[in-house]
Structures are given as C-alpha cells and as structure tokens.
Amino acid sequence: MAAVPENLRYSIITIKNPREIVLLRGTGCQWRRCRFCDYHLDFSHDMADNEALNRRVLSLVSGKYGVLECINSGSFVDLGASTLEDIRMLCVNKKIGTIHFESHWMHREQIAPLREYFLQKDIKTKMKIGAETFDSLFRESYLDKGMRDVVPAEIAAYFDEVCLLQGIPGQTVASMKRDIETGLAYFERVCVNIMTANTKPIMPDPQVISLFLNNIEPEYRDNPRVDILVNNTDFGVGV
C-alpha cells in the first residue's frame, strides 16, 4: 500500500459499533515480514512530519459517539509519545470514553502501560490484533505472522478484539467459519478482512472469496460483534 492521502485518513462508522476512525501515520510496522501485507509502506521516519499530519487528522474528530478507533498501518508503539498524548487529550476534550488501538503480538508487554496511561484520564482502551487465523501452523509457516505457536486464550490475555484474514489460498468454508467462531468465543469483537492483492507474494484466491461470500458472509452479516471488510477501504480510510 502506498502512502495514503490526507483526505482518506478520517471516517465515521455508523453501523454495528458506531465510532469515528482515523488512519494515522507512524514509523511503520516493526515486523514487516508478513507475506500478505504491505500496509507498512504508509510510514515516515520524520516524526515531526508524522506528528503534524496526525494532528490535522485528529482535528476532524468530533467525539459524536464517544468512541474513537486509531489505526496506523502498524502498532500503537510506532506513533510516538507526542501523538499518543495528542490522542489522550483529544479524548478528554471531546469526551471520548473508549479508544481502540491495534498492535502486533511482539508489543504485547507494552499494552498494559498504554491502558494505564489512558485510564489515568478515565479512558478505556480496547486492543486489536491481526491474528489472521488461529491455525498456528498455517499462520506462521505460510503467512509468516511472527506470533509463534500461541493459542487463542494466550492472545486474548492481552487483546480485546481480533482481525482475521480470509479469501486466501488453502482456506475452506469449514476453516474460515472455525476461525470466526473461535474469535467470537475468545474476543469481544471480530473483524474479517477479505484478502486484497498488493505487492506481497500471497494473492487472494477468487474461489475462496466466492466461498466466503456465498457461505460465510450471509451468516455473520448481521452479527453485531462481527465487522466484515470485503474491500480493505470499507471503513472509509486507506487506499
């Protein structure tokens, strides 16, 4: 994914879990080895420039739902202390009581301090992880996700929400449904992302996507705890 234009970094989600969402920019994912993801290309090592961009994007947030989701093509640790403080003060000023962040598994030990940092201002933090699948052999040997052989309960000890990747070679109706049901059993919310072709070697499988749309999507379409992104821009941010 190339750098995202500024006008595609803020959106409002009105269904299921109404919230505002911002796509901020940091120094980029520190893992960068996933064989299906090039989102880390939306980054800059110029922290001052990142902070200025993020402030402009955050200025669009109204607080209308009291919930804000902050994503950044990486993990919250890549945003830097200044942007995190901007987010915290925005939540205070706009009376936002719940903030959503995302993180790679490698930063799990930094989640508790982040929760405490926001809780100092009476702000609840919800953490999301892109586990992609709970089949650890598939996840690590094929996707190269960098999570080792961890089970759902271990992941849920740190994270509240999970992202799953579907529509890729090797998946079946049974495996996709099993992942979603596992996600619902261990996490508050599940976000299903359908694979989008990018610069990485793993490509979406049209037949698997068709299986998903015909057999999986109708079953979970109206589930209030499941977000389904058929296109990676369905939340209104990104390219």
N, C-alpha and C positions, 0 to 999 in steps of 0.2 A: 504494500500500500504506500503510495506516495504521500508527501506532506499534504495535510488536509487544509483547505481554505478556511479562513476565519469564520465565514458565514455558515459553515457546516459544522460548527462546534457547539451549538446550543439547540435544544429542542424540548418539547413538552410531551410527555407520555400521558395519555388521558384514560387508558383502559387498564383493567386488572389491578395494577398497583400505581395509581396516578402519582407522577413525580416529574420534576424537572431533571434534565440530564445535560451534562457538559462533557465535551471531549477536550481535555486539557493536554498540554504538551510538556514532556519532561525530557530526561536524558536518555530515555529508551530502555526497553526491557533488557535486563542483565543476563538472561538466559540465552535468548536469540538462537536457539538450536532446534526449535520445533520445525518439523519438516512440512508443516502445512500453513505456517503463519509468517507473514512479512509485515505485520502491523507496526513492528518496532522501527520501521523506516520513517514513521512520523515522530521525529525527535530532533533535538538540538542540544549541543554541548554548551551553548551560550545561555547560562542560567538567567542572566539579566533579561535577555530577549524572551525566554520562556515565561518568566515572571510577569513581564509586561503584557504578553499575549494572554496569559491566563487571567490577569486582572480584567482585561477588556471582555473576555468571555464571561467571567463571573459577574460582571456588572449587569448582564442581561437577566440574571436570576431574580425572580420576583418573590419567591417564597410562598407562592399561592397554595401549594399543597402541604407545605411544612416538611417536604421530603426532597432531598437532592441526591442524585447519583453522579459521582465523579469518576470518569474513566480516562485513561491516558496512554493506551497502547503499550502498556507495561504494568508496573506495580506502583502503589502509592509512594513507595520509597523513592521512586525516580522523580517525584515532583519537587522535592526540596522543602526545607523548613519554612521558607518565606511564603510559598504558595499554600502550604498546609495551614499556616496562620491566617492567610487571607481567607481560606475556606472556613476556618473556625469562626472568624469574626463576621463573615457573611452570614453564617448560620445564626449567630447571636443577633445580628441586626435585623435579619429578615424572619426571625422566629421559626427557624427550621430546626425541628427536633430530632430528625433522623437523617444521617448521612450514609451513603453507600460508597464503598471503595472496592477496588479489585487488587489482587496480589498473586504473584507466583508462589508456589509452595516453598521455595528457597527462602522467602522472607517471613515465614510463619512466626518466628520468635519475635518479630518486631510488631506484630499485630496487637498484643496486649498493651504495650506502651501507647500505641495510637489510640486504642479505645479509651485509655485513661486520660489521655490528652484532651479528647473531645468531651469526655464525661465531666471534666472539670468545669465545663460550661453547660452541663446538663443536656448534652447532645449524645444520642445513641448512635453507635457505629455498627453498620452491617457490612460484613466482608464477603466478597465473592471470589471464587477461584475457578479458573478454567481447567477442570479435571479432564474434560473431553469424553472420557469413558472410564468406567470402573473395572474394565478388563485390563489389569495392570500389564500383562504381557504385551497385548496389542498396543497399549498406550506408550510403553517405554521402548519396545523393540521397533515399532513401526512409526509412531508419531514422534518419538524422542522428546517426551514432555518434561523429563527431569524431575519426576516425583518418586522414583523408586517403587518398590512393591508395597505400597500403603493401601490399607483397606478403608472403606467409607467412614467407619467410626473414627479412625485416626484423622482423616481430613476434616470431619465435622467437629472435632475438638477445637479447631481453630477458625473454621469458616461457617458462615450462616447460609450462604447461597452457593449454587454451583452452576457452571456453564458446561454444556455437553455439545460435542461436535458430531453431527450426523450427516449422512449423504456421502460417505467416503467408501472407497473400495473395501470389501470384506465384511461390511455390516449387513445384517439381516433384519427383518421385521422383529424377530424374537430378541436379538441383541440390543436393538435400539429401544424397544419397549422396556427391556430389563434395566437398561441404564436409567431411563426416566423414572421407573418405579423405585429403583434404588435411591435416586436423587430425592424423590418425594418422601421416602422413608427416613432419610437422614438429615435433610436440609429444609429450611423454611421455604425456599423458592428454587425453581429450576428454570434455567434459560437454555433453550435448544437453538443452536446455531446451525443452519444448513451450510455446508461447505461451499465457499466461493473460490473460484480459480484465482490464483495470484502468481507471484514469481517463484514460489516454492515448488518442490518436486511432486508433492501429493496433490492430485487433481480430484475434483468432485466426480462421483460416478452417477451419471444420469439415471441409470436403472435403480440404484439405491435411493436416489432422491424421489423417484416415482413411487417406490415402495413406501417411503415415508409419507408422501402427500396423500396416498390412497389409503394407507392402513394405520398410520400413527397420528398424523395431524388432526383428522376429524375427532379422534378420541380425546385429545387433550386441548383442543381449540378453545373450549370454554372453561377450562380449569383455571381458577383464579390464581393458582400458585405456579402456573407454567407460562413463561413467555416463549413464543416461537418466532424466530427471525429467519424467514425464508430467504430474505436478502439481508446482507450484513448492514445495510443502511436503514432497516425498518424502524429503528428507534429515532431516526431523523438526524443522526450525526454520522460523520465519516464519509468516505467515498468508495 
